[in-house]
């Protein structure tokens, strides 16, 4: 049963006897004003009900359709998916001069990924319902059409609803980041496909501009993204280039829907365009995508190879020096020794990590992520850093 704004008001009054009809209507008007006039009465009323903790009756449940089974023209459809990207709202004028507002998000289930498009007052639902990456949503009474790019889109429509984190939905059935690849897994077979990747920003070039064929100005930003498996060049265009210009070197970045392209030299690179979702990742977000692995202790190191996490204490004061590589480069390296209760091992921290590592103190407890074990002088095992290594220091309270 579709509920009008007055139906919702009556429902709120029945549940919340401490509020009068006038007070509820005033809240609805305030909510509409807050949105800049984009919210319809029914949507504003539903938001007020949600904020007051009043549950509204729902229509009889409909069959939920997997993303891969959707077809253009399908109406009154229910789709469940995890939000993997939320694109910021934008305002524009229609050919008739009317101001319109739109926003979109990407959702995914085990079968595929789908864009959900919101218009005008629907856009306010993003904030009101707390819709963000990682949440699971159920879109009820939506309709499916093809977008300008020919891809299927899900629209809410007048009688559509969105439920956030429904209690009857199991999160394990919905991927956190679909099509997520390690850089080493991005192969020529992925060319012209859209993928997701997480990496650390290095070697960022200045933002550049160029003239398009129509005389307008385009923007381009190039940088390199690395993880523990490798590195790949990235080209970000226009609005995405401007946004990424502010991203910090050595910061971690999530790219969803980045396009794999092949350069003239046959090397692969990623293109970040208007369809790509970009997010600078916090430590907490990074742990959600890649849950922390149990750290290895120094005395557990037995052979060459990669170590996701190593912990130990600094037992020799680091010293910094410059060395020449086999390619003729002069680079910095900091060398120090870490240990647990039973054993110690030498560590070489290279390039950008060298300066920071040289400031470590004897007694510091360190956590080293994404390091490699190799044989050094006299075939003794030693630790060397990689392009994706991170070193975290855990000092005792009271130490500076």
N, C-alpha and C positions, 0 to 999 in steps of 0.2 A: 504494500500500500504506500503510495506516494504521499508524503506529508508536506502540507503548506507551512508557511511561517507561523500562521495562527495555530495550526495543529501542534507545532513544536512548542509554542508558548503555553498552550493548555497542558501539554505533557510536563513541562518544567514546573508549572504551578502545582500540578498534582503530586509531584515528587518532592518539590522544595516549597513547603508551606510557609517558609520564612520570607519568601519573595512575592511581591505583588505583581500583577500583570503589567502595571506601569513601569515598575523597576526592570522587569525583564525586557520590555520593549525598548526602554532607554539603553540597556546594555547592547541590544541588537543594533540600534541606531549608532551607538558609539563604535561598535565593531565595523559598521559600514564606513563611517567617517575615517576610522583608522586606516582602512584599505585604500583611501583616496576615491571612494565611490565605485570601486570595482565589484564589490560583493553584492549579490542579489539577496533579497530578504530571506529566502529559504536557506541559503548557504550560511549567511550571518547567524541565523537562528540556530542552525546545527552546530556551529562553532561555539556559540554561547552555551548550548546544552552540554557539549563535550567539556568545556572549561568548568562547568558546574557539577560535573560528574553524573549527569543525567543520561542514562542509556535510552536510546530511541528504538522502538520496535523495527525489526527488519522484515523485508519481504521474504517469502518462502525461498529457501536456498535453491540456487540454480547449479547446473552442472558446470564445474570448472574446466576450462579448456587449456590444454598445454600450448605453449607459445608456438611450437612447430605445427600445430593443427589449425592455427588461425588462418582465415581467408578474408580477403577484402569484401566488405558488404555485410559481414556478420554483425548482428545487433543483439542487444540485451545479453551480452557475454560477460562472464566472470573469469578473470585472470588473476593468478597469484604469482608473485615474483619478488625476488630480493632487489632492492634499489642498489644499483652499482654506480650510478652517476646522477647528479642533480645539476642541470644547467641553469645558470642565473636567468631571471626574468628579463625580458626586453620589451620596450614600448615602441610602437611605430604607428604611422597613420595609414589607413586604408586608402584605396584609390578615390573613395568618396570623401576623404578628409577626416574620417572618424578615428579618434585615438583608440588603439587596441593594445592589449597586453598579452604576452604569451610566455610560457616556460615549458620545459620538458624534462623528463627523467628517463633513464634507461633501467629496465628491470630484466631479470634473468631467472629462468628455471633450468632444470637439467637438460631441456631440449633446445634452448635458444635464448636470444636476447630480443627485446622489444622496446621501442620508444613510446612513452606515454606523453601525450600532448595536452596541456592545460591552457584554457583561454580565459582572459578577463577575470571575473570574480573567482574562477577556479584556482587561479595562481595563488591566492591568499591561503589556500589549503596547505601549501608547502610549509608555511610558517606556523599556521594554526595547529596542524596535526603533527608538527615536528618531524616532517619527512626528510630523511637524510640518508647518505650512503650507509649501507649495512642493514637498514630496516627492511622488514618484509611487509609488503602491502597486498591487499586484495582489492581489485577494482571490480565493482559490481555495476551491472547495467551499462557497461561501456559498449562502444561500437568501433569496428575496425575499418580503416580505409588505407589507401596508399598515399604516401607523402610525395612531395615534389621530386624526391630522389628515387621514387619507385618502390621504396621499402614500406612494409606494413607499419601502421601506427595505430595506437589505441587512444580513443578520445572518450572523455567522460560523459559529455552530453547533459541535458537538463536533469534527467533522473538518475544520473550516475552517482556513485558513492565510492569513497576510499576508506578502507579499514587499515589501520596500522598495527603491525605485530599481532595478528589474530591468534587467539589462544589455541585454536584447533589446528594450527599449522606447525609442522615440525621444521625447524630451521635447517637441519642437516640435509634436507632435500633441496636446498637452494644454495648455489655456489656464492661465496663471498665476492670473488672476482672471476668472472667467466673468461675463458680463453687466455688465462694468465700464463705467460711464458718466461722462462729464464732466458737470458740473452743468448746463451749457447744453443737454445732450442729454436731460435729464429732462423729457419733454413730457407733456401731458395724456393722450396715448395710453398712457402707462405707468401710469396710475392703477390702484391695487390690485394692481400687479405687484411682484415682488421684484427688486431690482437690487443692484449693488455700486457703491461710490463711494469715492474718496479725496479728502480735503480737510483744510483747516486750521480748527481750532476758534476761533471768535470770539464775543463777546457771550454768554457763558454766564450763565444765570440761576441763582439759588440752587435747591437741591433742595426740592421742595414735596411735601406729602402730601395725600391725599384719601380720603374714605370710600367704599368700594364698596357696592353694593346689599346684599351679604351681611353688611355691618358690618365687614369687614376693612379694613386700611389699605393703600392703594396709594401708590406714589412716582412722581414725574414730574420730569424734568430737561429743560429747553429750552435749546438753543443754536443757533448758526448755523454752518454749514459752508461754506467758500469754497474755490474753486480759481481758476485763471486765466481761467475762462470765466464765472463767476458765483457766486451765493450761494443757499443754500436753508436754511430753518428745519428743525430736527430736534427730535423729541419722543422721549425715551428713557424707558422704563417699568420700574418695579420694580427687579429685580436689575441690569438694564443701566443704569438711572438711577444706582444707588448706585456702580457701577463707574466710570461716566463722570464722576461728581462729582469724582473724583481726577485726571482728565485735565487736563493743563496747557493754559492759553490759548496760542494760537499753535502748539500741537503738532499734528502730522499724524495723521490717524485713517483707518483702513480699516474700512468697514462692508460686510459681505457679507450678502446676504439682508435688506436693509432694505426696508420696504414703502412704496411711494409712495401718499400719501393726498391728497385734495383738501379744503381747508379751506372754511369757510362763505363766505369772501370769494373763493373760486375759485382761490386761490393753492395751489400744491403744497407739500407738506412730506414729510419722511421720518419714518417711525416705526420705532423700534428696540425690538424685543420679544425674547421668549425664543428665537425662531428666528434672530435676528440675531447674527452673529459680529462682535465688536468687537476691534480691535487698534490700540494706539498704535504708530506706525511710527518706527523708528530711521532714521537717514540711509541706512544700508546697505539696509534693507528697501524704502525709498522708491526707491532707485536700481534695485532689482530689478524693481519694478513699472513705473517710468518710467526707462528707461536714460538716462544723461546725454547731452544734446545737445552738439554742438560749439559752443563759445562764439563769439559775434560780436565782432569788434573795432570800436572806435569809428569808425575810418576806413571801415568797410564799411557803415555806416548811410547809406541813400540815400533812404528814403521813410518815411511814416507807417505805423504798424502795430505788431503785437506782436513782441517779441523774447523767445524762451525763455531765453537766457543771454547776458549781456553782460559783458565783462571790460575793465578799464582801471585806471589809477592816479589817485588823488586829486591834483589840481593846484592847487586853491584851498581854503582853509579853509572848512568848512561854517558857515553862519550860520542860526540858528533864529529864526523869527518866527511870529506868529499872523495868520491871514487869515480873512475872512468869506466863506463860500461863497454860491452863488446861492440856497441854501435858507435862508440866514440863520444857519447854524452858524458858530461860531468854532472853528477847528481850527489845529493846528500844522503847519508845513512847514519842512523843512531844505533849503537849497539849496547845491549845490556843483558843481564841475566835474571831470569825469574825462577822461582822454586816453590815447591810445596814442602811438606814435612820430610819427604824421603829423597827428593831428587831436584836437580836444577838443570836448566837448558838455556842456551844463548839465543837471543832474539835480534834480528836485524830489521829495523823499521826504515823504510825507504821513502824517498822523495817528499811528498807533502806531509807525511807522518813523522819525518825525521826531527823537525824542529820541536814539535809537540812532545815527542818521546824523549828528547834530550832534557826536558824539564821534569821528568819523573824523578821521584826521590826513593832512596833506599827505605824499604818498609811499606811503600805503597802497595795496596792490593789492586791488581789490574784484571780487567776482563777484556779479552781480545777476541773479536769476532772475525771469522773468515780469514784465517791464516793458513799457511802451508808448512808442512814439515819436509825438510830435505836433508841430504847428507852434505856435511861441510868438511872442514879440515880433519884428516884422519878418519874419514867415514863416520864421524860422529853426527848424530841427529841434531838439527838446529831449526829454529823457527824463522820464517821470513814473511813479511807482510805482502799483501796483494793490493790491487787497485780498489778493492771493496772492503779492505780491513778497517775496523773501527776499534779504537782503544779507549776504554772507560776506566777512570780511576775511582776507587772507593777508599777515601781517607777516613780515619777515625774522627769522631766528634771533637771539635776544639782545634783541629789542625786547619791551617789556611792553605 
